[in-house]
Amino acid sequence: LSLTGAQGGHSGDDINKHRLNAVQTMARFLDGEAKNGLQLHMFHGGGKSNAIARECTAVISVPDAAGTRTRFGEFAEKVCAE
């Protein structure tokens, strides 16, 4: 799974602008999927400790790949609406 295209920014200058943090958003999805048998194999995102991450990638295995893809798409729509 990949989350890309977020605006990102500096945590000191842009934190009050309510920008999406790709790492936090991916973690939010994965936490919700844990009940569906998700196994996390790799998680990577955010290259700097003082930045709002603009992209994140996770390698997972799940018992129902099609269902996970559908839920990820629905989650993406929800996040975009936020």
N, CA, C and O atoms as a GROMACS GRO file, in nm:
protein
  328
    1LEU      N    1   0.085  -0.118   0.000
    1LEU     CA    2   0.000   0.000   0.000
    1LEU      C    3   0.088   0.123   0.000
    1LEU      O    4   0.193   0.125   0.065
    2SER      N    5   0.046   0.226  -0.072
    2SER     CA    6   0.123   0.351  -0.075
    2SER      C    7   0.030   0.470  -0.059
    2SER      O    8  -0.079   0.475  -0.117
    3LEU      N    9   0.073   0.564   0.020
    3LEU     CA   10   0.008   0.695   0.032
    3LEU      C   11   0.109   0.796  -0.020
    3LEU      O   12   0.218   0.809   0.036
    4THR      N   13   0.075   0.866  -0.125
    4THR     CA   14   0.166   0.964  -0.182
    4THR      C   15   0.090   1.091  -0.218
    4THR      O   16  -0.034   1.093  -0.220
    5GLY      N   17   0.164   1.196  -0.245
    5GLY     CA   18   0.104   1.319  -0.292
    5GLY      C   19   0.057   1.415  -0.185
    5GLY      O   20  -0.004   1.517  -0.216
    6ALA      N   21   0.085   1.385  -0.059
    6ALA     CA   22   0.048   1.480   0.046
    6ALA      C   23   0.139   1.603   0.037
    6ALA      O   24   0.248   1.596  -0.020
    7GLN      N   25   0.095   1.712   0.092
    7GLN     CA   26   0.171   1.836   0.081
    7GLN      C   27   0.296   1.836   0.169
    7GLN      O   28   0.398   1.894   0.132
    8GLY      N   29   0.288   1.773   0.285
    8GLY     CA   30   0.403   1.771   0.375
    8GLY      C   31   0.432   1.909   0.430
    8GLY      O   32   0.350   2.000   0.420
    9GLY      N   33   0.548   1.923   0.488
    9GLY     CA   34   0.588   2.052   0.542
    9GLY      C   35   0.677   2.036   0.663
    9GLY      O   36   0.710   1.925   0.704
   10HIS      N   37   0.716   2.148   0.718
   10HIS     CA   38   0.802   2.151   0.837
   10HIS      C   39   0.713   2.148   0.960
   10HIS      O   40   0.615   2.223   0.968
   11SER      N   41   0.746   2.065   1.055
   11SER     CA   42   0.661   2.050   1.174
   11SER      C   43   0.651   2.178   1.255
   11SER      O   44   0.549   2.200   1.321
   12GLY      N   45   0.751   2.262   1.252
   12GLY     CA   46   0.746   2.387   1.328
   12GLY      C   47   0.667   2.496   1.257
   12GLY      O   48   0.594   2.572   1.321
   13ASP      N   49   0.682   2.504   1.126
   13ASP     CA   50   0.617   2.612   1.049
   13ASP      C   51   0.477   2.577   1.001
   13ASP      O   52   0.393   2.666   0.987
   14ASP      N   53   0.451   2.450   0.975
   14ASP     CA   54   0.327   2.412   0.908
   14ASP      C   55   0.231   2.329   0.993
   14ASP      O   56   0.126   2.287   0.944
   15ILE      N   57   0.264   2.305   1.118
   15ILE     CA   58   0.184   2.217   1.202
   15ILE      C   59   0.042   2.270   1.222
   15ILE      O   60  -0.052   2.192   1.238
   16ASN      N   61   0.025   2.400   1.221
   16ASN     CA   62  -0.107   2.460   1.244
   16ASN      C   63  -0.191   2.468   1.116
   16ASN      O   64  -0.303   2.518   1.118
   17LYS      N   65  -0.137   2.418   1.004
   17LYS     CA   66  -0.209   2.424   0.877
   17LYS      C   67  -0.289   2.297   0.849
   17LYS      O   68  -0.348   2.283   0.742
   18HIS      N   69  -0.291   2.205   0.944
   18HIS     CA   70  -0.372   2.082   0.936
   18HIS      C   71  -0.343   2.000   0.811
   18HIS      O   72  -0.434   1.952   0.744
   19ARG      N   73  -0.214   1.986   0.779
   19ARG     CA   74  -0.175   1.907   0.663
   19ARG      C   75  -0.174   1.759   0.699
   19ARG      O   76  -0.144   1.720   0.812
   20LEU      N   77  -0.208   1.677   0.601
   20LEU     CA   78  -0.210   1.533   0.621
   20LEU      C   79  -0.068   1.482   0.643
   20LEU      O   80   0.025   1.518   0.570
   21ASN      N   81  -0.052   1.397   0.743
   21ASN     CA   82   0.074   1.329   0.768
   21ASN      C   83   0.056   1.186   0.716
   21ASN      O   84  -0.024   1.109   0.771
   22ALA      N   85   0.129   1.151   0.611
   22ALA     CA   86   0.110   1.021   0.547
   22ALA      C   87   0.139   0.905   0.642
   22ALA      O   88   0.071   0.802   0.635
   23VAL      N   89   0.237   0.919   0.729
   23VAL     CA   90   0.271   0.811   0.823
   23VAL      C   91   0.156   0.789   0.921
   23VAL      O   92   0.115   0.675   0.944
   24GLN      N   93   0.104   0.895   0.978
   24GLN     CA   94  -0.008   0.882   1.072
   24GLN      C   95  -0.132   0.827   1.003
   24GLN      O   96  -0.205   0.747   1.061
   25THR      N   97  -0.156   0.869   0.880
   25THR     CA   98  -0.273   0.824   0.806
   25THR      C   99  -0.263   0.676   0.771
   25THR      O  100  -0.361   0.602   0.784
   26MET      N  101  -0.146   0.633   0.727
   26MET     CA  102  -0.126   0.490   0.698
   26MET      C  103  -0.144   0.408   0.825
   26MET      O  104  -0.210   0.303   0.823
   27ALA      N  105  -0.088   0.453   0.935
   27ALA     CA  106  -0.101   0.382   1.062
   27ALA      C  107  -0.248   0.371   1.102
   27ALA      O  108  -0.291   0.269   1.157
   28ARG      N  109  -0.324   0.475   1.076
   28ARG     CA  110  -0.468   0.475   1.107
   28ARG      C  111  -0.540   0.366   1.028
   28ARG      O  112  -0.623   0.294   1.082
   29PHE      N  113  -0.507   0.353   0.900
   29PHE     CA  114  -0.569   0.248   0.819
   29PHE      C  115  -0.527   0.110   0.866
   29PHE      O  116  -0.612   0.022   0.884
   30LEU      N  117  -0.398   0.090   0.888
   30LEU     CA  118  -0.347  -0.040   0.929
   30LEU      C  119  -0.405  -0.083   1.063
   30LEU      O  120  -0.435  -0.200   1.083
   31ASP      N  121  -0.421   0.011   1.154
   31ASP     CA  122  -0.480  -0.020   1.284
   31ASP      C  123  -0.622  -0.071   1.267
   31ASP      O  124  -0.663  -0.166   1.333
   32GLY      N  125  -0.697  -0.008   1.180
   32GLY     CA  126  -0.834  -0.052   1.153
   32GLY      C  127  -0.840  -0.187   1.086
   32GLY      O  128  -0.937  -0.261   1.104
   33GLU      N  129  -0.738  -0.221   1.007
   33GLU     CA  130  -0.735  -0.348   0.936
   33GLU      C  131  -0.683  -0.464   1.020
   33GLU      O  132  -0.695  -0.579   0.979
   34ALA      N  133  -0.626  -0.436   1.135
   34ALA     CA  134  -0.570  -0.542   1.220
   34ALA      C  135  -0.673  -0.650   1.252
   34ALA      O  136  -0.639  -0.768   1.262
   35LYS      N  137  -0.797  -0.610   1.267
   35LYS     CA  138  -0.903  -0.706   1.299
   35LYS      C  139  -0.935  -0.798   1.181
   35LYS      O  140  -1.002  -0.900   1.199
   36ASN      N  141  -0.888  -0.764   1.062
   36ASN     CA  142  -0.913  -0.844   0.943
   36ASN      C  143  -0.797  -0.938   0.908
   36ASN      O  144  -0.790  -0.988   0.796
   37GLY      N  145  -0.708  -0.960   1.003
   37GLY     CA  146  -0.599  -1.055   0.983
   37GLY      C  147  -0.476  -0.998   0.914
   37GLY      O  148  -0.393  -1.074   0.864
   38LEU      N  149  -0.463  -0.868   0.909
   38LEU     CA  150  -0.349  -0.804   0.845
   38LEU      C  151  -0.218  -0.839   0.916
   38LEU      O  152  -0.211  -0.840   1.038
   39GLN      N  153  -0.116  -0.867   0.837
   39GLN     CA  154   0.019  -0.885   0.890
   39GLN      C  155   0.108  -0.782   0.822
   39GLN      O  156   0.114  -0.774   0.700
   40LEU      N  157   0.178  -0.704   0.903
   40LEU     CA  158   0.266  -0.600   0.852
   40LEU      C  159   0.406  -0.656   0.833
   40LEU      O  160   0.462  -0.717   0.924
   41HIS      N  161   0.463  -0.635   0.714
   41HIS     CA  162   0.597  -0.685   0.683
   41HIS      C  163   0.699  -0.572   0.671
   41HIS      O  164   0.816  -0.590   0.705
   42MET      N  165   0.654  -0.455   0.624
   42MET     CA  166   0.744  -0.341   0.609
   42MET      C  167   0.661  -0.213   0.616
   42MET      O  168   0.550  -0.206   0.564
   43PHE      N  169   0.718  -0.113   0.682
   43PHE     CA  170   0.653   0.017   0.695
   43PHE      C  171   0.761   0.123   0.678
   43PHE      O  172   0.859   0.123   0.753
   44HIS      N  173   0.744   0.212   0.581
   44HIS     CA  174   0.845   0.314   0.557
   44HIS      C  175   0.778   0.445   0.519
   44HIS      O  176   0.690   0.449   0.434
   45GLY      N  177   0.821   0.552   0.584
   45GLY     CA  178   0.770   0.684   0.549
   45GLY      C  179   0.833   0.789   0.636
   45GLY      O  180   0.879   0.762   0.746
   46GLY      N  181   0.834   0.909   0.585
   46GLY     CA  182   0.890   1.020   0.661
   46GLY      C  183   1.039   1.010   0.675
   46GLY      O  184   1.090   0.927   0.751
   47GLY      N  185   1.112   1.092   0.602
   47GLY     CA  186   1.256   1.086   0.604
   47GLY      C  187   1.323   1.173   0.710
   47GLY      O  188   1.442   1.158   0.736
   48LYS      N  189   1.246   1.264   0.770
   48LYS     CA  190   1.305   1.356   0.867
   48LYS      C  191   1.218   1.364   0.991
   48LYS      O  192   1.095   1.359   0.983
   49SER      N  193   1.282   1.375   1.105
   49SER     CA  194   1.207   1.376   1.231
   49SER      C  195   1.131   1.507   1.253
   49SER      O  196   1.039   1.512   1.334
   50ASN      N  197   1.169   1.613   1.182
   50ASN     CA  198   1.103   1.742   1.203
   50ASN      C  199   1.015   1.781   1.085
   50ASN      O  200   0.988   1.900   1.063
   51ALA      N  201   0.969   1.683   1.008
   51ALA     CA  202   0.887   1.711   0.890
   51ALA      C  203   0.755   1.637   0.897
   51ALA      O  204   0.744   1.531   0.959
   52ILE      N  205   0.654   1.694   0.831
   52ILE     CA  206   0.525   1.628   0.814
   52ILE      C  207   0.540   1.539   0.690
   52ILE      O  208   0.561   1.589   0.580
   53ALA      N  209   0.530   1.408   0.710
   53ALA     CA  210   0.556   1.312   0.602
   53ALA      C  211   0.457   1.328   0.487
   53ALA      O  212   0.337   1.338   0.508
   54ARG      N  213   0.511   1.331   0.365
   54ARG     CA  214   0.424   1.344   0.248
   54ARG      C  215   0.397   1.211   0.180
   54ARG      O  216   0.309   1.203   0.094
   55GLU      N  217   0.470   1.105   0.216
   55GLU     CA  218   0.442   0.974   0.159
   55GLU      C  219   0.478   0.863   0.257
   55GLU      O  220   0.559   0.881   0.348
   56CYS      N  221   0.416   0.747   0.235
   56CYS     CA  222   0.437   0.632   0.322
   56CYS      C  223   0.402   0.506   0.244
   56CYS      O  224   0.310   0.506   0.162
   57THR      N  225   0.476   0.400   0.271
   57THR     CA  226   0.453   0.271   0.206
   57THR      C  227   0.450   0.161   0.311
   57THR      O  228   0.528   0.163   0.406
   58ALA      N  229   0.361   0.067   0.293
   58ALA     CA  230   0.353  -0.050   0.381
   58ALA      C  231   0.340  -0.175   0.295
   58ALA      O  232   0.265  -0.176   0.197
   59VAL      N  233   0.413  -0.279   0.331
   59VAL     CA  234   0.398  -0.410   0.268
   59VAL      C  235   0.326  -0.497   0.369
   59VAL      O  236   0.371  -0.514   0.482
   60ILE      N  237   0.214  -0.552   0.326
   60ILE     CA  238   0.130  -0.630   0.416
   60ILE      C  239   0.089  -0.760   0.350
   60ILE      O  240   0.101  -0.776   0.229
   61SER      N  241   0.042  -0.853   0.431
   61SER     CA  242  -0.028  -0.970   0.378
   61SER      C  243  -0.162  -0.977   0.451
   61SER      O  244  -0.173  -0.948   0.570
   62VAL      N  245  -0.263  -1.018   0.376
   62VAL     CA  246  -0.399  -1.024   0.429
   62VAL      C  247  -0.470  -1.146   0.370
   62VAL      O  248  -0.436  -1.191   0.261
   63PRO      N  249  -0.567  -1.201   0.443
   63PRO     CA  250  -0.640  -1.315   0.391
   63PRO      C  251  -0.732  -1.280   0.273
   63PRO      O  252  -0.761  -1.366   0.191
   64ASP      N  253  -0.777  -1.154   0.265
   64ASP     CA  254  -0.871  -1.111   0.162
   64ASP      C  255  -0.817  -0.986   0.093
   64ASP      O  256  -0.851  -0.874   0.131
   65ALA      N  257  -0.733  -1.005  -0.009
   65ALA     CA  258  -0.669  -0.892  -0.076
   65ALA      C  259  -0.772  -0.800  -0.142
   65ALA      O  260  -0.759  -0.678  -0.134
   66ALA      N  261  -0.872  -0.856  -0.207
   66ALA     CA  262  -0.973  -0.774  -0.275
   66ALA      C  263  -1.049  -0.688  -0.176
   66ALA      O  264  -1.075  -0.570  -0.201
   67GLY      N  265  -1.086  -0.747  -0.063
   67GLY     CA  266  -1.157  -0.671   0.040
   67GLY      C  267  -1.071  -0.559   0.097
   67GLY      O  268  -1.120  -0.450   0.123
   68THR      N  269  -0.943  -0.587   0.117
   68THR     CA  270  -0.852  -0.485   0.170
   68THR      C  271  -0.837  -0.372   0.069
   68THR      O  272  -0.837  -0.255   0.108
   69ARG      N  273  -0.824  -0.404  -0.060
   69ARG     CA  274  -0.815  -0.300  -0.162
   69ARG      C  275  -0.940  -0.211  -0.161
   69ARG      O  276  -0.931  -0.089  -0.171
   70THR      N  277  -1.055  -0.273  -0.150
   70THR     CA  278  -1.180  -0.198  -0.147
   70THR      C  279  -1.184  -0.106  -0.025
   70THR      O  280  -1.218   0.012  -0.037
   71ARG      N  281  -1.149  -0.159   0.092
   71ARG     CA  282  -1.150  -0.077   0.214
   71ARG      C  283  -1.046   0.034   0.207
   71ARG      O  284  -1.070   0.144   0.258
   72PHE      N  285  -0.931   0.008   0.145
   72PHE     CA  286  -0.828   0.111   0.130
   72PHE      C  287  -0.879   0.223   0.039
   72PHE      O  288  -0.856   0.341   0.067
   73GLY      N  289  -0.948   0.188  -0.067
   73GLY     CA  290  -1.007   0.289  -0.156
   73GLY      C  291  -1.112   0.372  -0.084
   73GLY      O  292  -1.117   0.494  -0.100
   74GLU      N  293  -1.197   0.306  -0.006
   74GLU     CA  294  -1.299   0.378   0.071
   74GLU      C  295  -1.233   0.468   0.176
   74GLU      O  296  -1.278   0.581   0.198
   75PHE      N  297  -1.128   0.418   0.238
   75PHE     CA  298  -1.054   0.497   0.336
   75PHE      C  299  -0.994   0.620   0.269
   75PHE      O  300  -0.999   0.730   0.325
   76ALA      N  301  -0.936   0.603   0.150
   76ALA     CA  302  -0.876   0.715   0.077
   76ALA      C  303  -0.979   0.822   0.048
   76ALA      O  304  -0.952   0.941   0.063
   77GLU      N  305  -1.099   0.780   0.005
   77GLU     CA  306  -1.207   0.876  -0.022
   77GLU      C  307  -1.244   0.953   0.105
   77GLU      O  308  -1.265   1.074   0.100
   78LYS      N  309  -1.252   0.882   0.216
   78LYS     CA  310  -1.286   0.946   0.344
   78LYS      C  311  -1.179   1.047   0.384
   78LYS      O  312  -1.211   1.158   0.428
   79VAL      N  313  -1.052   1.009   0.370
   79VAL     CA  314  -0.942   1.099   0.405
   79VAL      C  315  -0.943   1.223   0.316
   79VAL      O  316  -0.921   1.334   0.365
   80CYS      N  317  -0.968   1.205   0.187
   80CYS     CA  318  -0.973   1.320   0.096
   80CYS      C  319  -1.087   1.415   0.133
   80CYS      O  320  -1.074   1.537   0.121
   81ALA      N  321  -1.197   1.359   0.178
   81ALA     CA  322  -1.310   1.443   0.220
   81ALA      C  323  -1.279   1.520   0.347
   81ALA      O  324  -1.331   1.630   0.368
   82GLU      N  325  -1.193   1.463   0.432
   82GLU     CA  326  -1.156   1.531   0.557
   82GLU      C  327  -1.072   1.653   0.525
   82GLU      O  328  -1.030   1.725   0.616
   0.00000   0.00000   0.00000
